[in-house]
């Protein structure tokens, strides 16, 4: 595994990525750009990789081979802390530094893990460069929503993914059961977040869903080559780049958007926390406060998952369920009634998996009652496992084992 460290503040996490890759059996080599060495020392990277670091200085040393061609023989490459400069150089075929010359020579899978300020990541030039690289078959992980290292810049989309997730995604490039672009050409629809059912212009029924699970599924599908439509309720998350995003509020709006998008979809994943009821008659004016009890008349919202199940065809349909007891039995019945391929069962009362968290712990439940308990992992890892299962069910795909620990990479040629 070739690890290229880019010039961003996230470069300080590169040693952790290297250690995780080695712990999982991969032989690693590392290249550090000049900009990366402003944030992390060559010694730190060398110690984590248990070997020398390729730098521009080493590139011009007297040696019997061309260093960039030797390093390019890796079985896969991952660019950690990919900067706007690296993306631009690779997209336009530049070779003026070791990292870019090596990327130009690599014929193995490449994974980009960007890290930069939201203003830079969302700039049309950066998005165009990322789209160019995706068009060449390169995979992307993130960036994610989070705080920036720059003082006073707050948070937004642009934060680098966590080292464990990077190692998982990088090693998946080496696994024949989890191709990095296994959803290329597949249209995927994902619903996310809560709905709001207004009683009057200022009061509504809703829930605390953050939308993070659905956004993670949409981003994972995008990075695996899918054509993604994300339909989301009101959440405090920016639109992920590289996909169509439809913002809605009510369950009726959600149904209209999802049903329309699902007509040409191969996979539909319903993570949205849809309100079960709406006001039977919404008031057009703010209702004045009155003394004593107030009765609110509610009417059921449409069952969107059931409607999609009735019109399922060959598409893969995935739902989510949240239960506090008898969860597997109820989830299996839900999958049967709604013609879903499987349901992911959430546990809202378990520590660390409540609304708004970055982790989740779910059980995959099939209509026949068979189920798999997944450990508590990041929502991005849940998304990866979910899409692994969905991909195997697509028409024309050969079912295989769930993606697990990949085989170790053969030892690549040494830098020196």
C-alpha positions as a Markdown table, in Angstrom:
| # | Residue | x | y | z |
|---|---|---|---|---|
| 1 | Unk | 0.0 | 0.0 | 0.0 |
| 2 | Unk | 1.5 | 3.3 | -1.1 |
| 3 | Unk | 0.5 | 6.2 | 1.2 |
| 4 | Unk | 1.0 | 9.7 | -0.1 |
| 5 | Unk | 0.8 | 12.4 | 2.6 |
| 6 | Unk | -0.5 | 15.8 | 1.3 |
| 7 | Unk | 0.1 | 19.3 | 2.6 |
| 8 | Unk | -2.7 | 19.9 | 5.0 |
| 9 | Unk | -3.0 | 20.1 | 8.8 |
| 10 | Unk | -4.5 | 16.6 | 8.7 |
| 11 | Unk | -1.1 | 15.3 | 7.8 |
| 12 | Unk | -0.5 | 14.9 | 11.5 |
| 13 | Unk | -2.9 | 11.9 | 11.4 |
| 14 | Unk | -0.9 | 10.1 | 8.7 |
| 15 | Unk | 1.2 | 8.1 | 11.2 |
| 16 | Unk | -2.0 | 6.7 | 12.7 |
| 17 | Unk | -3.2 | 5.6 | 9.2 |
| 18 | Unk | 0.1 | 3.9 | 8.6 |
| 19 | Unk | 0.0 | 2.0 | 11.9 |
| 20 | Unk | -3.5 | 0.8 | 11.2 |
| 21 | Unk | -2.6 | -0.4 | 7.8 |
| 22 | Unk | 0.4 | -2.3 | 9.1 |
| 23 | Unk | -1.7 | -3.8 | 12.0 |
| 24 | Unk | -4.0 | -5.2 | 9.4 |
| 25 | Unk | -1.3 | -6.9 | 7.5 |
| 26 | Unk | -0.5 | -4.4 | 4.7 |
| 27 | Unk | 3.1 | -3.6 | 3.8 |
| 28 | Unk | 3.3 | 0.1 | 3.4 |
| 29 | Unk | 5.5 | 2.7 | 1.7 |
| 30 | Unk | 5.1 | 6.4 | 2.1 |
| 31 | Unk | 5.7 | 9.6 | 0.2 |
| 32 | Unk | 5.6 | 13.0 | 1.9 |
| 33 | Unk | 5.2 | 16.1 | -0.2 |
| 34 | Unk | 7.2 | 19.2 | 0.7 |
| 35 | Unk | 4.1 | 20.8 | 2.1 |
| 36 | Unk | 3.3 | 17.8 | 4.2 |
| 37 | Unk | 6.7 | 18.0 | 5.9 |
| 38 | Unk | 5.7 | 21.5 | 7.1 |
| 39 | Unk | 3.1 | 19.7 | 9.4 |
| 40 | Unk | 4.7 | 16.3 | 10.2 |
| 41 | Unk | 8.3 | 15.2 | 10.4 |
| 42 | Unk | 9.9 | 12.7 | 8.2 |
| 43 | Unk | 11.0 | 10.8 | 11.3 |
| 44 | Unk | 7.4 | 10.4 | 12.5 |
| 45 | Unk | 6.3 | 9.0 | 9.2 |
| 46 | Unk | 9.3 | 6.7 | 8.9 |
| 47 | Unk | 8.7 | 5.3 | 12.4 |
| 48 | Unk | 5.1 | 4.6 | 11.7 |
| 49 | Unk | 5.8 | 3.0 | 8.3 |
| 50 | Unk | 8.9 | 1.1 | 9.6 |
| 51 | Unk | 10.8 | 2.2 | 6.6 |
| 52 | Unk | 12.2 | 5.3 | 4.8 |
| 53 | Unk | 10.1 | 8.1 | 3.4 |
| 54 | Unk | 10.1 | 9.1 | -0.2 |
| 55 | Unk | 10.6 | 12.8 | -0.6 |
| 56 | Unk | 11.6 | 15.2 | -3.5 |
| 57 | Unk | 15.1 | 15.2 | -2.2 |
| 58 | Unk | 15.3 | 11.4 | -2.4 |
| 59 | Unk | 13.9 | 11.5 | -5.9 |
| 60 | Unk | 17.0 | 13.3 | -7.2 |
| 61 | Unk | 19.5 | 11.1 | -5.4 |
| 62 | Unk | 21.8 | 8.8 | -7.5 |
| 63 | Unk | 20.1 | 5.4 | -7.7 |
| 64 | Unk | 19.8 | 2.5 | -10.2 |
| 65 | Unk | 16.1 | 3.0 | -10.7 |
| 66 | Unk | 13.5 | 5.7 | -11.2 |
| 67 | Unk | 12.0 | 6.1 | -7.7 |
| 68 | Unk | 8.6 | 7.2 | -8.9 |
| 69 | Unk | 8.2 | 4.2 | -11.2 |
| 70 | Unk | 9.4 | 1.9 | -8.4 |
| 71 | Unk | 6.9 | 3.3 | -6.0 |
| 72 | Unk | 4.1 | 3.2 | -8.6 |
| 73 | Unk | 4.2 | -0.6 | -8.6 |
| 74 | Unk | 2.2 | -0.7 | -5.4 |
| 75 | Unk | -1.0 | -2.7 | -5.3 |
| 76 | Unk | -3.0 | 0.4 | -4.3 |
| 77 | Unk | -2.4 | 4.0 | -3.3 |
| 78 | Unk | -4.1 | 6.3 | -0.8 |
| 79 | Unk | -3.6 | 10.1 | -0.7 |
| 80 | Unk | -4.0 | 11.1 | 3.0 |
| 81 | Unk | -4.8 | 14.8 | 3.6 |
| 82 | Unk | -5.2 | 15.5 | -0.1 |
| 83 | Unk | -4.9 | 19.2 | -0.7 |
| 84 | Unk | -6.4 | 21.3 | -3.4 |
| 85 | Unk | -2.9 | 21.6 | -5.0 |
| 86 | Unk | -2.5 | 17.8 | -5.2 |
| 87 | Unk | -5.9 | 17.3 | -6.7 |
| 88 | Unk | -5.2 | 19.9 | -9.3 |
| 89 | Unk | -1.8 | 18.5 | -10.2 |
| 90 | Unk | -3.1 | 15.0 | -10.5 |
| 91 | Unk | -6.2 | 16.0 | -12.5 |
| 92 | Unk | -4.1 | 17.9 | -15.0 |
| 93 | Unk | -1.2 | 15.4 | -15.3 |
| 94 | Unk | 1.5 | 17.4 | -13.6 |
| 95 | Unk | 4.8 | 15.5 | -12.7 |
| 96 | Unk | 6.9 | 18.3 | -11.0 |
| 97 | Unk | 7.2 | 16.5 | -7.7 |
| 98 | Unk | 7.6 | 12.9 | -6.5 |
| 99 | Unk | 4.0 | 12.4 | -5.4 |
| 100 | Unk | 2.5 | 13.7 | -8.7 |
| 101 | Unk | 5.0 | 11.8 | -10.9 |
| 102 | Unk | 4.2 | 8.6 | -8.9 |
| 103 | Unk | 0.4 | 9.1 | -9.2 |
| 104 | Unk | 0.8 | 9.7 | -12.9 |
| 105 | Unk | 2.6 | 6.3 | -13.1 |
| 106 | Unk | 0.2 | 4.3 | -10.8 |
| 107 | Unk | -2.0 | 1.7 | -12.6 |
| 108 | Unk | -3.5 | 0.3 | -9.4 |
| 109 | Unk | -6.6 | 1.7 | -7.6 |
| 110 | Unk | -6.2 | 5.1 | -6.0 |
| 111 | Unk | -8.1 | 6.5 | -3.0 |
| 112 | Unk | -8.2 | 10.2 | -2.3 |
| 113 | Unk | -8.9 | 11.5 | 1.3 |
| 114 | Unk | -9.3 | 15.2 | 1.0 |
| 115 | Unk | -8.7 | 17.7 | 3.8 |
| 116 | Unk | -9.2 | 21.4 | 3.4 |
| 117 | Unk | -11.4 | 24.3 | 4.3 |
| 118 | Unk | -15.0 | 24.2 | 3.2 |
| 119 | Unk | -14.5 | 27.3 | 1.0 |
| 120 | Unk | -11.8 | 25.5 | -0.9 |
| 121 | Unk | -13.4 | 22.1 | -1.1 |
| 122 | Unk | -16.7 | 23.5 | -2.5 |
| 123 | Unk | -15.0 | 25.8 | -5.0 |
| 124 | Unk | -16.0 | 24.8 | -8.6 |
| 125 | Unk | -12.4 | 24.4 | -9.6 |
| 126 | Unk | -11.7 | 21.8 | -6.9 |
| 127 | Unk | -15.0 | 20.0 | -7.6 |
| 128 | Unk | -14.1 | 19.9 | -11.3 |
| 129 | Unk | -10.7 | 18.4 | -10.5 |
| 130 | Unk | -12.3 | 15.8 | -8.2 |
| 131 | Unk | -14.8 | 14.9 | -10.9 |
| 132 | Unk | -12.0 | 14.5 | -13.4 |
| 133 | Unk | -10.3 | 12.0 | -11.1 |
| 134 | Unk | -13.5 | 10.1 | -10.4 |
| 135 | Unk | -14.0 | 9.8 | -14.1 |
| 136 | Unk | -10.6 | 8.1 | -14.3 |
| 137 | Unk | -11.8 | 5.5 | -11.8 |
| 138 | Unk | -10.2 | 7.0 | -8.6 |
| 139 | Unk | -12.2 | 6.6 | -5.4 |
| 140 | Unk | -12.8 | 9.3 | -2.8 |
| 141 | Unk | -13.4 | 9.1 | 1.0 |
| 142 | Unk | -15.0 | 12.2 | 2.5 |
| 143 | Unk | -14.4 | 14.9 | 3.3 |
| 144 | Unk | -16.6 | 15.0 | 6.4 |
| 145 | Unk | -18.4 | 17.7 | 8.4 |
| 146 | Unk | -16.4 | 18.8 | 11.4 |
| 147 | Unk | -14.3 | 21.5 | 13.0 |
| 148 | Unk | -11.4 | 23.0 | 11.0 |
| 149 | Unk | -7.9 | 23.3 | 12.5 |
| 150 | Unk | -7.6 | 26.9 | 11.4 |
| 151 | Unk | -8.3 | 29.2 | 14.2 |
| 152 | Unk | -11.7 | 31.0 | 14.0 |
| 153 | Unk | -12.9 | 29.1 | 10.9 |
| 154 | Unk | -15.5 | 27.1 | 12.7 |
| 155 | Unk | -16.7 | 23.9 | 11.1 |
| 156 | Unk | -18.1 | 22.7 | 7.8 |
| 157 | Unk | -17.5 | 20.1 | 5.1 |
| 158 | Unk | -13.8 | 19.5 | 4.5 |
| 159 | Unk | -12.5 | 17.7 | 7.6 |
| 160 | Unk | -10.5 | 14.6 | 6.8 |
| 161 | Unk | -12.0 | 11.2 | 7.6 |
| 162 | Unk | -10.8 | 9.3 | 10.7 |
| 163 | Unk | -7.7 | 7.0 | 10.4 |
| 164 | Unk | -9.6 | 3.8 | 11.0 |
| 165 | Unk | -12.1 | 4.6 | 8.2 |
| 166 | Unk | -9.2 | 5.5 | 5.9 |
| 167 | Unk | -7.5 | 2.2 | 6.6 |
| 168 | Unk | -10.8 | 0.3 | 6.0 |
| 169 | Unk | -11.4 | 2.1 | 2.7 |
| 170 | Unk | -7.8 | 1.7 | 1.5 |
| 171 | Unk | -7.7 | -2.0 | 2.3 |
| 172 | Unk | -11.0 | -2.4 | 0.5 |
| 173 | Unk | -9.1 | -1.5 | -2.7 |
| 174 | Unk | -7.2 | -4.7 | -2.3 |
| 175 | Unk | -10.2 | -6.9 | -1.6 |
| 176 | Unk | -11.8 | -8.7 | -4.5 |
| 177 | Unk | -15.1 | -8.8 | -2.5 |
| 178 | Unk | -15.3 | -5.1 | -2.1 |
| 179 | Unk | -14.4 | -3.3 | -5.4 |
| 180 | Unk | -14.0 | 0.5 | -4.8 |
| 181 | Unk | -16.2 | 1.3 | -7.8 |
| 182 | Unk | -18.7 | -1.6 | -7.4 |
| 183 | Unk | -21.7 | 0.8 | -7.7 |
| 184 | Unk | -20.5 | 2.6 | -10.9 |
| 185 | Unk | -23.5 | 3.2 | -13.1 |
| 186 | Unk | -26.0 | 2.4 | -10.4 |
| 187 | Unk | -28.5 | 5.0 | -9.3 |
| 188 | Unk | -28.9 | 5.2 | -5.6 |
| 189 | Unk | -31.6 | 7.2 | -3.7 |
| 190 | Unk | -31.1 | 7.9 | 0.0 |
| 191 | Unk | -33.5 | 9.6 | 2.4 |
| 192 | Unk | -32.2 | 11.3 | 5.5 |
| 193 | Unk | -33.0 | 13.4 | 8.5 |
| 194 | Unk | -36.4 | 14.2 | 10.1 |
| 195 | Unk | -39.6 | 15.6 | 8.7 |
| 196 | Unk | -41.6 | 18.5 | 10.1 |
| 197 | Unk | -45.3 | 18.4 | 10.2 |
| 198 | Unk | -46.6 | 21.9 | 10.9 |
| 199 | Unk | -49.6 | 22.5 | 13.1 |
| 200 | Unk | -49.6 | 26.2 | 12.3 |
| 201 | Unk | -46.9 | 28.5 | 10.7 |
| 202 | Unk | -44.6 | 28.3 | 13.6 |
| 203 | Unk | -45.3 | 25.0 | 15.5 |
| 204 | Unk | -44.5 | 21.5 | 14.2 |
| 205 | Unk | -44.2 | 17.9 | 15.1 |
| 206 | Unk | -40.7 | 16.5 | 14.5 |
| 207 | Unk | -37.8 | 14.4 | 16.0 |
| 208 | Unk | -34.1 | 14.9 | 16.8 |
| 209 | Unk | -32.7 | 13.0 | 13.7 |
| 210 | Unk | -29.4 | 14.6 | 12.6 |
| 211 | Unk | -29.4 | 13.1 | 9.2 |
| 212 | Unk | -25.8 | 11.9 | 9.7 |
| 213 | Unk | -26.6 | 8.2 | 8.9 |
| 214 | Unk | -28.3 | 9.0 | 5.6 |
| 215 | Unk | -25.6 | 11.5 | 4.6 |
| 216 | Unk | -22.9 | 8.8 | 5.3 |
| 217 | Unk | -24.8 | 6.3 | 3.1 |
| 218 | Unk | -25.1 | 8.9 | 0.3 |
| 219 | Unk | -21.4 | 9.8 | 0.5 |
| 220 | Unk | -20.3 | 6.2 | 0.6 |
| 221 | Unk | -22.4 | 5.4 | -2.5 |
| 222 | Unk | -21.0 | 8.4 | -4.3 |
| 223 | Unk | -17.4 | 7.3 | -3.5 |
| 224 | Unk | -18.2 | 3.9 | -4.9 |
| 225 | Unk | -19.2 | 5.3 | -8.2 |
| 226 | Unk | -23.0 | 5.6 | -7.8 |
| 227 | Unk | -25.2 | 8.3 | -9.3 |
| 228 | Unk | -26.7 | 9.5 | -6.0 |
| 229 | Unk | -29.9 | 11.5 | -5.1 |
| 230 | Unk | -30.1 | 12.5 | -1.5 |
| 231 | Unk | -33.5 | 13.6 | -0.2 |
| 232 | Unk | -33.1 | 15.2 | 3.2 |
| 233 | Unk | -35.3 | 16.8 | 5.8 |
| 234 | Unk | -34.2 | 19.9 | 7.8 |
| 235 | Unk | -30.7 | 19.1 | 9.1 |
| 236 | Unk | -27.6 | 21.2 | 10.0 |
| 237 | Unk | -25.4 | 19.6 | 7.4 |
| 238 | Unk | -24.2 | 21.1 | 4.1 |
| 239 | Unk | -25.1 | 19.5 | 0.8 |
| 240 | Unk | -22.5 | 16.9 | 0.0 |
| 241 | Unk | -20.8 | 17.6 | -3.3 |
| 242 | Unk | -21.0 | 15.2 | -6.2 |
| 243 | Unk | -24.7 | 14.3 | -5.9 |
| 244 | Unk | -28.2 | 15.7 | -6.4 |
| 245 | Unk | -29.6 | 17.0 | -3.1 |
| 246 | Unk | -33.3 | 17.6 | -2.6 |
| 247 | Unk | -34.3 | 19.5 | 0.5 |
| 248 | Unk | -37.8 | 18.8 | 1.9 |
| 249 | Unk | -39.7 | 19.4 | 5.1 |
| 250 | Unk | -42.9 | 17.3 | 5.3 |
| 251 | Unk | -43.5 | 13.6 | 4.9 |
| 252 | Unk | -45.7 | 14.3 | 1.9 |
| 253 | Unk | -42.9 | 16.3 | 0.2 |
| 254 | Unk | -40.5 | 13.4 | 1.1 |
| 255 | Unk | -42.8 | 10.8 | -0.5 |
| 256 | Unk | -43.1 | 12.9 | -3.7 |
| 257 | Unk | -39.3 | 13.4 | -4.0 |
| 258 | Unk | -38.3 | 9.8 | -3.2 |
| 259 | Unk | -40.9 | 8.1 | -5.3 |
| 260 | Unk | -40.0 | 10.2 | -8.3 |
| 261 | Unk | -36.3 | 9.6 | -7.9 |
| 262 | Unk | -36.8 | 5.8 | -7.2 |
| 263 | Unk | -38.4 | 5.2 | -10.6 |
| 264 | Unk | -34.9 | 4.8 | -12.2 |
| 265 | Unk | -33.0 | 3.7 | -9.1 |
| 266 | Unk | -31.2 | 0.4 | -8.5 |
| 267 | Unk | -30.9 | 0.9 | -4.8 |
| 268 | Unk | -33.2 | 2.9 | -2.4 |
| 269 | Unk | -32.1 | 3.4 | 1.2 |
| 270 | Unk | -34.7 | 4.9 | 3.6 |
| 271 | Unk | -32.9 | 6.3 | 6.7 |
| 272 | Unk | -35.2 | 9.3 | 7.1 |
| 273 | Unk | -37.0 | 9.5 | 10.4 |
| 274 | Unk | -40.5 | 10.2 | 9.0 |
| 275 | Unk | -43.2 | 11.5 | 11.3 |
| 276 | Unk | -46.0 | 9.0 | 11.7 |
| 277 | Unk | -48.7 | 11.7 | 11.8 |
| 278 | Unk | -49.4 | 15.2 | 10.6 |
| 279 | Unk | -52.1 | 17.7 | 11.5 |
| 280 | Unk | -55.5 | 16.8 | 10.1 |
| 281 | Unk | -56.0 | 20.5 | 9.3 |
| 282 | Unk | -53.0 | 22.8 | 9.4 |
| 283 | Unk | -53.9 | 26.3 | 10.6 |
| 284 | Unk | -52.9 | 29.2 | 8.3 |
| 285 | Unk | -52.4 | 31.5 | 11.3 |
| 286 | Unk | -50.4 | 31.1 | 14.5 |
| 287 | Unk | -52.8 | 29.8 | 17.2 |
| 288 | Unk | -53.0 | 31.9 | 20.3 |
| 289 | Unk | -52.1 | 30.3 | 23.6 |
| 290 | Unk | -55.2 | 29.3 | 25.6 |
| 291 | Unk | -55.7 | 28.2 | 29.2 |
| 292 | Unk | -56.1 | 24.5 | 29.9 |
| 293 | Unk | -55.6 | 21.4 | 27.7 |
| 294 | Unk | -55.6 | 21.6 | 23.9 |
| 295 | Unk | -56.6 | 18.7 | 21.6 |
| 296 | Unk | -54.7 | 18.3 | 18.4 |
| 297 | Unk | -56.3 | 16.2 | 15.6 |
| 298 | Unk | -53.7 | 14.2 | 13.7 |
| 299 | Unk | -54.0 | 12.0 | 10.7 |
| 300 | Unk | -51.5 | 9.2 | 9.6 |
| 301 | Unk | -48.8 | 10.1 | 7.1 |
| 302 | Unk | -48.3 | 7.8 | 4.1 |
| 303 | Unk | -46.1 | 4.7 | 4.5 |
| 304 | Unk | -43.4 | 5.6 | 2.0 |
| 305 | Unk | -41.4 | 2.4 | 2.5 |
| 306 | Unk | -44.5 | 0.3 | 1.9 |
| 307 | Unk | -45.3 | 2.2 | -1.3 |
| 308 | Unk | -41.8 | 1.7 | -2.6 |
| 309 | Unk | -42.1 | -2.0 | -1.7 |
| 310 | Unk | -45.3 | -2.3 | -3.8 |
| 311 | Unk | -43.5 | -0.8 | -6.8 |
| 312 | Unk | -40.2 | -2.5 | -6.0 |
| 313 | Unk | -39.4 | -4.4 | -9.2 |
| 314 | Unk | -35.8 | -5.5 | -9.3 |
| 315 | Unk | -34.4 | -2.6 | -7.2 |
| 316 | Unk | -32.9 | -3.2 | -3.8 |
| 317 | Unk | -34.9 | -1.7 | -1.0 |
| 318 | Unk | -33.5 | -1.0 | 2.4 |
| 319 | Unk | -35.3 | 0.4 | 5.5 |
| 320 | Unk | -34.4 | 1.4 | 9.0 |
| 321 | Unk | -36.3 | 0.6 | 12.2 |
| 322 | Unk | -35.9 | 1.9 | 15.7 |
| 323 | Unk | -37.2 | -0.3 | 18.5 |
| 324 | Unk | -36.7 | -0.5 | 22.3 |
| 325 | Unk | -37.9 | -4.1 | 22.7 |
| 326 | Unk | -38.6 | -7.2 | 20.5 |
| 327 | Unk | -36.6 | -5.4 | 17.9 |
| 328 | Unk | -35.6 | -8.3 | 15.6 |
| 329 | Unk | -39.1 | -9.8 | 15.5 |
| 330 | Unk | -40.7 | -6.4 | 14.7 |
| 331 | Unk | -38.0 | -5.5 | 12.1 |
| 332 | Unk | -38.5 | -8.9 | 10.3 |
| 333 | Unk | -42.3 | -8.3 | 10.2 |
| 334 | Unk | -41.7 | -4.8 | 8.9 |
| 335 | Unk | -39.4 | -6.2 | 6.1 |
| 336 | Unk | -42.1 | -8.7 | 5.2 |
| 337 | Unk | -45.0 | -6.3 | 5.1 |
| 338 | Unk | -43.1 | -3.7 | 3.2 |
| 339 | Unk | -41.3 | -6.0 | 0.8 |
| 340 | Unk | -37.8 | -4.7 | 1.8 |
| 341 | Unk | -34.7 | -6.7 | 1.1 |
| 342 | Unk | -33.5 | -6.0 | 4.7 |
| 343 | Unk | -34.0 | -3.7 | 7.6 |
| 344 | Unk | -31.3 | -2.1 | 9.8 |
| 345 | Unk | -32.5 | -2.1 | 13.4 |
| 346 | Unk | -31.4 | 0.8 | 15.6 |
| 347 | Unk | -31.3 | 0.9 | 19.4 |
| 348 | Unk | -32.1 | 4.4 | 20.6 |
| 349 | Unk | -31.5 | 3.7 | 24.3 |
| 350 | Unk | -28.0 | 2.2 | 23.9 |
| 351 | Unk | -25.2 | 4.5 | 25.0 |
| 352 | Unk | -23.3 | 6.1 | 22.2 |
| 353 | Unk | -25.8 | 5.4 | 19.4 |
| 354 | Unk | -28.5 | 8.0 | 20.1 |
| 355 | Unk | -29.7 | 10.7 | 17.7 |
| 356 | Unk | -26.9 | 13.0 | 16.6 |
| 357 | Unk | -24.0 | 10.7 | 17.3 |
| 358 | Unk | -21.1 | 9.8 | 15.0 |
| 359 | Unk | -21.3 | 6.1 | 15.7 |
| 360 | Unk | -24.1 | 3.5 | 15.3 |
| 361 | Unk | -24.8 | 0.0 | 16.4 |
| 362 | Unk | -27.3 | -1.9 | 14.3 |
| 363 | Unk | -28.7 | -5.3 | 13.5 |
| 364 | Unk | -29.3 | -6.4 | 9.9 |
| 365 | Unk | -32.6 | -8.2 | 9.8 |
| 366 | Unk | -34.0 | -10.1 | 6.8 |
| 367 | Unk | -37.7 | -10.8 | 6.1 |
| 368 | Unk | -37.2 | -14.5 | 7.2 |
| 369 | Unk | -36.0 | -13.4 | 10.6 |
| 370 | Unk | -32.4 | -14.2 | 10.1 |
| 371 | Unk | -30.2 | -11.4 | 11.4 |
| 372 | Unk | -26.6 | -10.2 | 11.9 |
| 373 | Unk | -25.5 | -8.1 | 14.9 |
| 374 | Unk | -23.0 | -5.5 | 13.8 |
| 375 | Unk | -20.6 | -4.0 | 16.3 |
| 376 | Unk | -20.7 | -0.3 | 17.3 |
| 377 | Unk | -18.8 | 1.5 | 14.5 |
| 378 | Unk | -18.8 | 4.8 | 12.7 |
| 379 | Unk | -21.8 | 5.7 | 10.7 |
| 380 | Unk | -19.6 | 5.7 | 7.6 |
| 381 | Unk | -18.6 | 2.1 | 8.4 |
| 382 | Unk | -22.3 | 1.1 | 8.8 |
| 383 | Unk | -22.9 | 2.7 | 5.4 |
| 384 | Unk | -20.1 | 0.7 | 3.9 |
| 385 | Unk | -21.5 | -2.6 | 5.2 |
| 386 | Unk | -25.0 | -1.7 | 4.2 |
| 387 | Unk | -23.9 | -1.0 | 0.6 |
| 388 | Unk | -21.8 | -4.2 | 0.6 |
| 389 | Unk | -25.0 | -6.1 | 1.3 |
| 390 | Unk | -27.1 | -4.1 | -1.2 |
| 391 | Unk | -24.5 | -4.4 | -4.0 |
| 392 | Unk | -24.6 | -8.2 | -3.7 |
| 393 | Unk | -28.3 | -8.2 | -4.3 |
| 394 | Unk | -28.3 | -6.1 | -7.5 |
| 395 | Unk | -29.4 | -8.0 | -10.6 |
| 396 | Unk | -26.5 | -9.8 | -12.3 |
| 397 | Unk | -24.2 | -9.6 | -9.2 |
| 398 | Unk | -22.7 | -12.8 | -7.8 |
| 399 | Unk | -23.3 | -13.1 | -4.0 |
| 400 | Unk | -20.2 | -13.4 | -1.9 |
| 401 | Unk | -19.2 | -13.1 | 1.7 |
| 402 | Unk | -19.4 | -9.8 | 3.5 |
| 403 | Unk | -16.4 | -7.6 | 3.1 |
| 404 | Unk | -14.0 | -8.5 | 5.9 |
| 405 | Unk | -10.3 | -8.3 | 6.4 |
| 406 | Unk | -8.6 | -8.2 | 3.1 |
| 407 | Unk | -5.6 | -10.2 | 2.2 |
| 408 | Unk | -2.2 | -8.6 | 3.0 |
| 409 | Unk | -0.5 | -6.8 | 0.1 |
| 410 | Unk | 2.7 | -8.4 | -1.2 |
| 411 | Unk | 5.8 | -6.6 | 0.0 |
| 412 | Unk | 6.5 | -3.7 | -2.4 |
| 413 | Unk | 10.0 | -2.8 | -3.6 |
| 414 | Unk | 11.9 | -0.8 | -1.0 |
| 415 | Unk | 12.6 | 2.9 | -1.4 |
| 416 | Unk | 16.3 | 2.4 | -0.8 |
